Amino acid sequence: LSVACTDVKSSSINTDGIYLNYSVSTEGEGTGTTANVLLRVGGFTSTTYVDLEEGDHLYVDALDENKELSHQGLGVMHSYLGEFDADTVGAEFTLNFERSNLDSAPNSVATLPLGFTLSAPQAGTIISRSDDTAELVISWDNEGADTMYIEVEGSCFNYYVAEESSDSGTHSIPGSYFSENETESNSCEATVTVERRKVGVLDPNFGEGEVFGSQLRTATVQIDQ
């Protein structure tokens, strides 16, 4: 069943009634960082999005950069984005929700976690559904204390997602997963995304929210019969 999305104007909701989704992500030093904000009403499962009106602004400070996030709308789904040069480990990105007539929230902080390099899968890796012993091994260096998220997406199997709260530097997916979740396509290229998330600080003037900084790495593999 589809869930209908709606939006509200920011003047109709005080800050303590807003759920903040704030993340900053980088693909490594030298690639820059993207800040992304969603403001919602009613908690983390809400599909009611806040549309900022004149007098309400979202700013991010990162090292010597200060930028206002720009509105990106898809119908009633409102998000706010900004691109930054700062991308070093430990860089802090402070979000200021500045409001002219209601309570501001100037101190939500996302910090970039430890970077890492994917050592597996290697380029050209093929996972065969006909091989009972096959598995997709995903490995990375610089194990840390932050949570790792693994996603694998392709057109010939159902979307895969997993969470590693204990960072061991490796995650394995049995080849049987791709057989049991096969779609109409027999083979496809699959994108592996590994993300390290560091939990940030939520300004107490928000009702609830999620704040984190992340390091993203991707690889591709081939899923065959």
PyRosetta script that sets phi, psi and omega in degrees:
from pyrosetta import init, pose_from_sequence

init()
pose = pose_from_sequence("LSVACTDVKSSSINTDGIYLNYSVSTEGEGTGTTANVLLRVGGFTSTTYVDLEEGDHLYVDALDENKELSHQGLGVMHSYLGEFDADTVGAEFTLNFERSNLDSAPNSVATLPLGFTLSAPQAGTIISRSDDTAELVISWDNEGADTMYIEVEGSCFNYYVAEESSDSGTHSIPGSYFSENETESNSCEATVTVERRKVGVLDPNFGEGEVFGSQLRTATVQIDQ")
pose.set_psi(1, 137.2)
pose.set_omega(1, 177.3)
pose.set_phi(2, -83.6)
pose.set_psi(2, 151.5)
pose.set_omega(2, 179.2)
pose.set_phi(3, -111.8)
pose.set_psi(3, 126.2)
pose.set_omega(3, -178.1)
pose.set_phi(4, -73.0)
pose.set_psi(4, 135.9)
pose.set_omega(4, 176.3)
pose.set_phi(5, -98.7)
pose.set_psi(5, 146.7)
pose.set_omega(5, 176.9)
pose.set_phi(6, -134.9)
pose.set_psi(6, 170.9)
pose.set_omega(6, 174.5)
pose.set_phi(7, -137.4)
pose.set_psi(7, 162.2)
pose.set_omega(7, 176.7)
pose.set_phi(8, -134.4)
pose.set_psi(8, 151.1)
pose.set_omega(8, 174.4)
pose.set_phi(9, -76.3)
pose.set_psi(9, 144.2)
pose.set_omega(9, -173.4)
pose.set_phi(10, -63.7)
pose.set_psi(10, -26.7)
pose.set_omega(10, -178.6)
pose.set_phi(11, -66.4)
pose.set_psi(11, -16.8)
pose.set_omega(11, -176.0)
pose.set_phi(12, -92.2)
pose.set_psi(12, 0.7)
pose.set_omega(12, -176.6)
pose.set_phi(13, -139.0)
pose.set_psi(13, 129.1)
pose.set_omega(13, 177.1)
pose.set_phi(14, -76.4)
pose.set_psi(14, 162.6)
pose.set_omega(14, -174.4)
pose.set_phi(15, -61.2)
pose.set_psi(15, -35.8)
pose.set_omega(15, -178.1)
pose.set_phi(16, -73.2)
pose.set_psi(16, -3.4)
pose.set_omega(16, 174.0)
pose.set_phi(17, -102.2)
pose.set_psi(17, 8.3)
pose.set_omega(17, -176.6)
pose.set_phi(18, -107.6)
pose.set_psi(18, 136.7)
pose.set_omega(18, 171.9)
pose.set_phi(19, -97.2)
pose.set_psi(19, 123.6)
pose.set_omega(19, -178.1)
pose.set_phi(20, -97.5)
pose.set_psi(20, 126.1)
pose.set_omega(20, 164.8)
pose.set_phi(21, -107.9)
pose.set_psi(21, 110.9)
pose.set_omega(21, -177.6)
pose.set_phi(22, -131.7)
pose.set_psi(22, 121.8)
pose.set_omega(22, 178.7)
pose.set_phi(23, -137.6)
pose.set_psi(23, 151.3)
pose.set_omega(23, 169.5)
pose.set_phi(24, -128.3)
pose.set_psi(24, 136.0)
pose.set_omega(24, -175.3)
pose.set_phi(25, -139.2)
pose.set_psi(25, 146.3)
pose.set_omega(25, 177.4)
pose.set_phi(26, -137.2)
pose.set_psi(26, 155.8)
pose.set_omega(26, 174.7)
pose.set_phi(27, -100.2)
pose.set_psi(27, 10.0)
pose.set_omega(27, 177.4)
pose.set_phi(28, 130.4)
pose.set_psi(28, 164.0)
pose.set_omega(28, -178.8)
pose.set_phi(29, -60.5)
pose.set_psi(29, 134.9)
pose.set_omega(29, -177.5)
pose.set_phi(30, 95.0)
pose.set_psi(30, -5.7)
pose.set_omega(30, -178.9)
pose.set_phi(31, -104.3)
pose.set_psi(31, -7.8)
pose.set_omega(31, -176.9)
pose.set_phi(32, 80.2)
pose.set_psi(32, 177.1)
pose.set_omega(32, -176.5)
pose.set_phi(33, -134.7)
pose.set_psi(33, 140.5)
pose.set_omega(33, 176.4)
pose.set_phi(34, -107.6)
pose.set_psi(34, 127.9)
pose.set_omega(34, 173.4)
pose.set_phi(35, -100.4)
pose.set_psi(35, 136.9)
pose.set_omega(35, -175.7)
pose.set_phi(36, -136.5)
pose.set_psi(36, 129.0)
pose.set_omega(36, -179.8)
pose.set_phi(37, -128.1)
pose.set_psi(37, 133.1)
pose.set_omega(37, 166.8)
pose.set_phi(38, -120.9)
pose.set_psi(38, 135.3)
pose.set_omega(38, 174.7)
pose.set_phi(39, -115.6)
pose.set_psi(39, 124.5)
pose.set_omega(39, -176.3)
pose.set_phi(40, -131.5)
pose.set_psi(40, 159.9)
pose.set_omega(40, 178.9)
pose.set_phi(41, -112.9)
pose.set_psi(41, 124.7)
pose.set_omega(41, 173.0)
pose.set_phi(42, 106.7)
pose.set_psi(42, 12.5)
pose.set_omega(42, 175.1)
pose.set_phi(43, 105.7)
pose.set_psi(43, 179.6)
pose.set_omega(43, -170.1)
pose.set_phi(44, -71.4)
pose.set_psi(44, -17.3)
pose.set_omega(44, 177.9)
pose.set_phi(45, -96.6)
pose.set_psi(45, 1.1)
pose.set_omega(45, -174.9)
pose.set_phi(46, -66.1)
pose.set_psi(46, 145.1)
pose.set_omega(46, 173.2)
pose.set_phi(47, -113.2)
pose.set_psi(47, 23.0)
pose.set_omega(47, 174.9)
pose.set_phi(48, -105.0)
pose.set_psi(48, 114.1)
pose.set_omega(48, -172.9)
pose.set_phi(49, -103.9)
pose.set_psi(49, 149.5)
pose.set_omega(49, -178.2)
pose.set_phi(50, -95.2)
pose.set_psi(50, 127.4)
pose.set_omega(50, 176.9)
pose.set_phi(51, -101.6)
pose.set_psi(51, 112.5)
pose.set_omega(51, -176.0)
pose.set_phi(52, -69.9)
pose.set_psi(52, 134.8)
pose.set_omega(52, 177.5)
pose.set_phi(53, -104.0)
pose.set_psi(53, 173.3)
pose.set_omega(53, 178.8)
pose.set_phi(54, -56.4)
pose.set_psi(54, 132.5)
pose.set_omega(54, -177.4)
pose.set_phi(55, 103.0)
pose.set_psi(55, -16.2)
pose.set_omega(55, 176.5)
pose.set_phi(56, -112.6)
pose.set_psi(56, 127.7)
pose.set_omega(56, -174.8)
pose.set_phi(57, -139.7)
pose.set_psi(57, 153.1)
pose.set_omega(57, 174.7)
pose.set_phi(58, -117.6)
pose.set_psi(58, 118.3)
pose.set_omega(58, 178.7)
pose.set_phi(59, -118.5)
pose.set_psi(59, 147.9)
pose.set_omega(59, 174.4)
pose.set_phi(60, -126.8)
pose.set_psi(60, 130.1)
pose.set_omega(60, 173.3)
pose.set_phi(61, -103.8)
pose.set_psi(61, 128.7)
pose.set_omega(61, 176.7)
pose.set_phi(62, -143.7)
pose.set_psi(62, 109.6)
pose.set_omega(62, -176.7)
pose.set_phi(63, 54.5)
pose.set_psi(63, -117.8)
pose.set_omega(63, -178.6)
pose.set_phi(64, -98.6)
pose.set_psi(64, 14.3)
pose.set_omega(64, 179.7)
pose.set_phi(65, -105.6)
pose.set_psi(65, 136.5)
pose.set_omega(65, 172.4)
pose.set_phi(66, -135.9)
pose.set_psi(66, 119.2)
pose.set_omega(66, -176.2)
pose.set_phi(67, -136.5)
pose.set_psi(67, 147.3)
pose.set_omega(67, 169.6)
pose.set_phi(68, -87.2)
pose.set_psi(68, 132.4)
pose.set_omega(68, 178.9)
pose.set_phi(69, -71.7)
pose.set_psi(69, 143.5)
pose.set_omega(69, -177.2)
pose.set_phi(70, -98.3)
pose.set_psi(70, 146.8)
pose.set_omega(70, -178.0)
pose.set_phi(71, -75.0)
pose.set_psi(71, 133.0)
pose.set_omega(71, 174.0)
pose.set_phi(72, -125.8)
pose.set_psi(72, 110.6)
pose.set_omega(72, -175.2)
pose.set_phi(73, -112.2)
pose.set_psi(73, 139.9)
pose.set_omega(73, 172.0)
pose.set_phi(74, -130.5)
pose.set_psi(74, 90.2)
pose.set_omega(74, -173.5)
pose.set_phi(75, 66.1)
pose.set_psi(75, -123.3)
pose.set_omega(75, -179.6)
pose.set_phi(76, -91.3)
pose.set_psi(76, 1.7)
pose.set_omega(76, 177.7)
pose.set_phi(77, -90.2)
pose.set_psi(77, 113.4)
pose.set_omega(77, -175.6)
pose.set_phi(78, -111.2)
pose.set_psi(78, 123.6)
pose.set_omega(78, 174.2)
pose.set_phi(79, -127.0)
pose.set_psi(79, 164.9)
pose.set_omega(79, -175.2)
pose.set_phi(80, -136.1)
pose.set_psi(80, 124.8)
pose.set_omega(80, -169.8)
pose.set_phi(81, -126.0)
pose.set_psi(81, 153.7)
pose.set_omega(81, 172.7)
pose.set_phi(82, -152.1)
pose.set_psi(82, 146.1)
pose.set_omega(82, 179.0)
pose.set_phi(83, -111.3)
pose.set_psi(83, 134.1)
pose.set_omega(83, -175.8)
pose.set_phi(84, -129.2)
pose.set_psi(84, 149.9)
pose.set_omega(84, 176.0)
pose.set_phi(85, -76.0)
pose.set_psi(85, -34.1)
pose.set_omega(85, -176.9)
pose.set_phi(86, -59.3)
pose.set_psi(86, 125.9)
pose.set_omega(86, -179.2)
pose.set_phi(87, -152.0)
pose.set_psi(87, 20.0)
pose.set_omega(87, -179.4)
pose.set_phi(88, -84.2)
pose.set_psi(88, 152.4)
pose.set_omega(88, 177.4)
pose.set_phi(89, -57.0)
pose.set_psi(89, 132.4)
pose.set_omega(89, 179.5)
pose.set_phi(90, 88.6)
pose.set_psi(90, -5.3)
pose.set_omega(90, 178.2)
pose.set_phi(91, -62.5)
pose.set_psi(91, 133.7)
pose.set_omega(91, -179.1)
pose.set_phi(92, -102.6)
pose.set_psi(92, 138.6)
pose.set_omega(92, -179.9)
pose.set_phi(93, -122.6)
pose.set_psi(93, 107.3)
pose.set_omega(93, -175.5)
pose.set_phi(94, -97.1)
pose.set_psi(94, 120.3)
pose.set_omega(94, 179.8)
pose.set_phi(95, -92.0)
pose.set_psi(95, 128.0)
pose.set_omega(95, 176.0)
pose.set_phi(96, -114.6)
pose.set_psi(96, 111.7)
pose.set_omega(96, 173.6)
pose.set_phi(97, -92.3)
pose.set_psi(97, 98.3)
pose.set_omega(97, -174.3)
pose.set_phi(98, -94.7)
pose.set_psi(98, 125.4)
pose.set_omega(98, -177.4)
pose.set_phi(99, -125.9)
pose.set_psi(99, 139.9)
pose.set_omega(99, -176.5)
pose.set_phi(100, -83.9)
pose.set_psi(100, -32.4)
pose.set_omega(100, -174.3)
pose.set_phi(101, -120.9)
pose.set_psi(101, -7.1)
pose.set_omega(101, -179.9)
pose.set_phi(102, -129.1)
pose.set_psi(102, 178.2)
pose.set_omega(102, -174.1)
pose.set_phi(103, -65.9)
pose.set_psi(103, 126.8)
pose.set_omega(103, 174.2)
pose.set_phi(104, -79.4)
pose.set_psi(104, 164.4)
pose.set_omega(104, 177.7)
pose.set_phi(105, -138.6)
pose.set_psi(105, 89.4)
pose.set_omega(105, -167.7)
pose.set_phi(106, -91.8)
pose.set_psi(106, 1.0)
pose.set_omega(106, -167.3)
pose.set_phi(107, -136.1)
pose.set_psi(107, 54.2)
pose.set_omega(107, 167.7)
pose.set_phi(108, -95.5)
pose.set_psi(108, 125.9)
pose.set_omega(108, -170.8)
pose.set_phi(109, -123.1)
pose.set_psi(109, 123.9)
pose.set_omega(109, 173.0)
pose.set_phi(110, -110.4)
pose.set_psi(110, 136.5)
pose.set_omega(110, -176.6)
pose.set_phi(111, -122.7)
pose.set_psi(111, 134.3)
pose.set_omega(111, 179.0)
pose.set_phi(112, -71.4)
pose.set_psi(112, 130.0)
pose.set_omega(112, -179.2)
pose.set_phi(113, -80.3)
pose.set_psi(113, -177.4)
pose.set_omega(113, 177.5)
pose.set_phi(114, -59.9)
pose.set_psi(114, 133.3)
pose.set_omega(114, 176.9)
pose.set_phi(115, -76.3)
pose.set_psi(115, 169.6)
pose.set_omega(115, 179.5)
pose.set_phi(116, -157.3)
pose.set_psi(116, 165.9)
pose.set_omega(116, 177.1)
pose.set_phi(117, -123.2)
pose.set_psi(117, 134.3)
pose.set_omega(117, 175.1)
pose.set_phi(118, -76.4)
pose.set_psi(118, 124.5)
pose.set_omega(118, 175.1)
pose.set_phi(119, -98.0)
pose.set_psi(119, -18.3)
pose.set_omega(119, 175.1)
pose.set_phi(120, -152.6)
pose.set_psi(120, 145.3)
pose.set_omega(120, 7.6)
pose.set_phi(121, -78.6)
pose.set_psi(121, 150.1)
pose.set_omega(121, 176.8)
pose.set_phi(122, -79.0)
pose.set_psi(122, 156.8)
pose.set_omega(122, 175.4)
pose.set_phi(123, -57.6)
pose.set_psi(123, 137.2)
pose.set_omega(123, 179.2)
pose.set_phi(124, 88.4)
pose.set_psi(124, 2.4)
pose.set_omega(124, 179.2)
pose.set_phi(125, -62.7)
pose.set_psi(125, 133.2)
pose.set_omega(125, 178.3)
pose.set_phi(126, -121.5)
pose.set_psi(126, 129.5)
pose.set_omega(126, 175.2)
pose.set_phi(127, -106.9)
pose.set_psi(127, 118.6)
pose.set_omega(127, -178.0)
pose.set_phi(128, -99.8)
pose.set_psi(128, 126.1)
pose.set_omega(128, 178.1)
pose.set_phi(129, -66.6)
pose.set_psi(129, -25.0)
pose.set_omega(129, -177.4)
pose.set_phi(130, -80.0)
pose.set_psi(130, -8.0)
pose.set_omega(130, 179.4)
pose.set_phi(131, -95.9)
pose.set_psi(131, 109.5)
pose.set_omega(131, -176.5)
pose.set_phi(132, -64.8)
pose.set_psi(132, -20.0)
pose.set_omega(132, -177.2)
pose.set_phi(133, -98.9)
pose.set_psi(133, 0.2)
pose.set_omega(133, -175.7)
pose.set_phi(134, -66.8)
pose.set_psi(134, 147.5)
pose.set_omega(134, 171.5)
pose.set_phi(135, -153.5)
pose.set_psi(135, 150.8)
pose.set_omega(135, 175.9)
pose.set_phi(136, -96.6)
pose.set_psi(136, 110.3)
pose.set_omega(136, -179.0)
pose.set_phi(137, -99.5)
pose.set_psi(137, 126.1)
pose.set_omega(137, 179.1)
pose.set_phi(138, -116.2)
pose.set_psi(138, 122.5)
pose.set_omega(138, -175.8)
pose.set_phi(139, -132.8)
pose.set_psi(139, 149.9)
pose.set_omega(139, 179.0)
pose.set_phi(140, -148.3)
pose.set_psi(140, 161.2)
pose.set_omega(140, 179.0)
pose.set_phi(141, -98.5)
pose.set_psi(141, -176.1)
pose.set_omega(141, 177.4)
pose.set_phi(142, 56.1)
pose.set_psi(142, 54.1)
pose.set_omega(142, 176.6)
pose.set_phi(143, -57.5)
pose.set_psi(143, 143.5)
pose.set_omega(143, -177.8)
pose.set_phi(144, -141.3)
pose.set_psi(144, -166.3)
pose.set_omega(144, -177.2)
pose.set_phi(145, -96.8)
pose.set_psi(145, -5.1)
pose.set_omega(145, -176.7)
pose.set_phi(146, -87.4)
pose.set_psi(146, 157.3)
pose.set_omega(146, -177.9)
pose.set_phi(147, -73.1)
pose.set_psi(147, 138.4)
pose.set_omega(147, 176.7)
pose.set_phi(148, -105.6)
pose.set_psi(148, 140.5)
pose.set_omega(148, 176.9)
pose.set_phi(149, -121.3)
pose.set_psi(149, 133.7)
pose.set_omega(149, -178.1)
pose.set_phi(150, -121.3)
pose.set_psi(150, 129.1)
pose.set_omega(150, 176.3)
pose.set_phi(151, -129.4)
pose.set_psi(151, 142.1)
pose.set_omega(151, 174.2)
pose.set_phi(152, -133.2)
pose.set_psi(152, 127.0)
pose.set_omega(152, -174.6)
pose.set_phi(153, -133.3)
pose.set_psi(153, 135.6)
pose.set_omega(153, 177.0)
pose.set_phi(154, -163.3)
pose.set_psi(154, 169.5)
pose.set_omega(154, -174.6)
pose.set_phi(155, -86.0)
pose.set_psi(155, -8.1)
pose.set_omega(155, -175.0)
pose.set_phi(156, -110.5)
pose.set_psi(156, 13.7)
pose.set_omega(156, 177.1)
pose.set_phi(157, -158.2)
pose.set_psi(157, 163.0)
pose.set_omega(157, 178.3)
pose.set_phi(158, -73.8)
pose.set_psi(158, 145.4)
pose.set_omega(158, -178.4)
pose.set_phi(159, -52.6)
pose.set_psi(159, 135.4)
pose.set_omega(159, -179.6)
pose.set_phi(160, -113.5)
pose.set_psi(160, 134.4)
pose.set_omega(160, 175.4)
pose.set_phi(161, -143.3)
pose.set_psi(161, 141.2)
pose.set_omega(161, 179.4)
pose.set_phi(162, -148.9)
pose.set_psi(162, 160.3)
pose.set_omega(162, -179.3)
pose.set_phi(163, -127.7)
pose.set_psi(163, 133.2)
pose.set_omega(163, 177.2)
pose.set_phi(164, -115.8)
pose.set_psi(164, 97.3)
pose.set_omega(164, 179.8)
pose.set_phi(165, -75.3)
pose.set_psi(165, -24.2)
pose.set_omega(165, 173.9)
pose.set_phi(166, -106.6)
pose.set_psi(166, 108.0)
pose.set_omega(166, -172.1)
pose.set_phi(167, -79.6)
pose.set_psi(167, 100.5)
pose.set_omega(167, -179.5)
pose.set_phi(168, -97.9)
pose.set_psi(168, -6.0)
pose.set_omega(168, -179.2)
pose.set_phi(169, 86.4)
pose.set_psi(169, 6.7)
pose.set_omega(169, 179.8)
pose.set_phi(170, -155.0)
pose.set_psi(170, 153.3)
pose.set_omega(170, 177.0)
pose.set_phi(171, -150.8)
pose.set_psi(171, 132.3)
pose.set_omega(171, -177.4)
pose.set_phi(172, -119.7)
pose.set_psi(172, 140.1)
pose.set_omega(172, 176.7)
pose.set_phi(173, -120.5)
pose.set_psi(173, 119.0)
pose.set_omega(173, -179.7)
pose.set_phi(174, -64.0)
pose.set_psi(174, 144.4)
pose.set_omega(174, 179.0)
pose.set_phi(175, -58.5)
pose.set_psi(175, -25.7)
pose.set_omega(175, 179.8)
pose.set_phi(176, -62.1)
pose.set_psi(176, -25.2)
pose.set_omega(176, 178.1)
pose.set_phi(177, -58.0)
pose.set_psi(177, -43.4)
pose.set_omega(177, -176.2)
pose.set_phi(178, -72.4)
pose.set_psi(178, -27.0)
pose.set_omega(178, 175.3)
pose.set_phi(179, -75.1)
pose.set_psi(179, -45.5)
pose.set_omega(179, -177.0)
pose.set_phi(180, -69.2)
pose.set_psi(180, -23.6)
pose.set_omega(180, -177.8)
pose.set_phi(181, -112.9)
pose.set_psi(181, 26.7)
pose.set_omega(181, -178.5)
pose.set_phi(182, -66.8)
pose.set_psi(182, 138.1)
pose.set_omega(182, 175.2)
pose.set_phi(183, -102.4)
pose.set_psi(183, -162.0)
pose.set_omega(183, -175.1)
pose.set_phi(184, -66.0)
pose.set_psi(184, -28.9)
pose.set_omega(184, 179.4)
pose.set_phi(185, -76.3)
pose.set_psi(185, 143.2)
pose.set_omega(185, -179.9)
pose.set_phi(186, -84.7)
pose.set_psi(186, -32.6)
pose.set_omega(186, -178.5)
pose.set_phi(187, -148.2)
pose.set_psi(187, 159.7)
pose.set_omega(187, -178.9)
pose.set_phi(188, -169.6)
pose.set_psi(188, 165.6)
pose.set_omega(188, 170.6)
pose.set_phi(189, -87.0)
pose.set_psi(189, 136.9)
pose.set_omega(189, -179.3)
pose.set_phi(190, -116.4)
pose.set_psi(190, 138.7)
pose.set_omega(190, 177.1)
pose.set_phi(191, -100.5)
pose.set_psi(191, 124.3)
pose.set_omega(191, 177.7)
pose.set_phi(192, -101.4)
pose.set_psi(192, 123.8)
pose.set_omega(192, 177.5)
pose.set_phi(193, -118.9)
pose.set_psi(193, 126.6)
pose.set_omega(193, 176.9)
pose.set_phi(194, -117.7)
pose.set_psi(194, 130.8)
pose.set_omega(194, -175.9)
pose.set_phi(195, -130.7)
pose.set_psi(195, 131.0)
pose.set_omega(195, 171.9)
pose.set_phi(196, -104.5)
pose.set_psi(196, 124.3)
pose.set_omega(196, -177.8)
pose.set_phi(197, -114.7)
pose.set_psi(197, 133.3)
pose.set_omega(197, 175.0)
pose.set_phi(198, -111.4)
pose.set_psi(198, 121.1)
pose.set_omega(198, -177.9)
pose.set_phi(199, -66.3)
pose.set_psi(199, 133.9)
pose.set_omega(199, -178.3)
pose.set_phi(200, -103.9)
pose.set_psi(200, -159.6)
pose.set_omega(200, -175.2)
pose.set_phi(201, -114.0)
pose.set_psi(201, 127.0)
pose.set_omega(201, 178.5)
pose.set_phi(202, -95.8)
pose.set_psi(202, 128.5)
pose.set_omega(202, 175.0)
pose.set_phi(203, -60.5)
pose.set_psi(203, 131.3)
pose.set_omega(203, -175.1)
pose.set_phi(204, -66.4)
pose.set_psi(204, -11.9)
pose.set_omega(204, 178.7)
pose.set_phi(205, -75.3)
pose.set_psi(205, -17.5)
pose.set_omega(205, 171.2)
pose.set_phi(206, -75.5)
pose.set_psi(206, 150.9)
pose.set_omega(206, 176.9)
pose.set_phi(207, -66.4)
pose.set_psi(207, -51.5)
pose.set_omega(207, 177.6)
pose.set_phi(208, -150.6)
pose.set_psi(208, 176.9)
pose.set_omega(208, 175.3)
pose.set_phi(209, 165.9)
pose.set_psi(209, 175.5)
pose.set_omega(209, 178.0)
pose.set_phi(210, -132.7)
pose.set_psi(210, 127.9)
pose.set_omega(210, -180.0)
pose.set_phi(211, -130.9)
pose.set_psi(211, 130.0)
pose.set_omega(211, 176.4)
pose.set_phi(212, -158.6)
pose.set_psi(212, 155.7)
pose.set_omega(212, 169.2)
pose.set_phi(213, -107.8)
pose.set_psi(213, 148.5)
pose.set_omega(213, -176.1)
pose.set_phi(214, -141.7)
pose.set_psi(214, 149.9)
pose.set_omega(214, 168.8)
pose.set_phi(215, -108.2)
pose.set_psi(215, 128.0)
pose.set_omega(215, -178.6)
pose.set_phi(216, -114.8)
pose.set_psi(216, 137.1)
pose.set_omega(216, 173.7)
pose.set_phi(217, -137.6)
pose.set_psi(217, 145.8)
pose.set_omega(217, -178.4)
pose.set_phi(218, -132.9)
pose.set_psi(218, 156.4)
pose.set_omega(218, 174.6)
pose.set_phi(219, -149.1)
pose.set_psi(219, 163.2)
pose.set_omega(219, 177.4)
pose.set_phi(220, -124.4)
pose.set_psi(220, 145.7)
pose.set_omega(220, 176.0)
pose.set_phi(221, -136.0)
pose.set_psi(221, 167.2)
pose.set_omega(221, 178.8)
pose.set_phi(222, -110.5)
pose.set_psi(222, 129.5)
pose.set_omega(222, 175.0)
pose.set_phi(223, -103.4)
pose.set_psi(223, 120.3)
pose.set_omega(223, -178.3)
pose.set_phi(224, -124.2)
pose.set_psi(224, 167.8)
pose.set_omega(224, 176.2)
pose.set_phi(225, -68.8)
pose.dump_pdb("model.pdb")
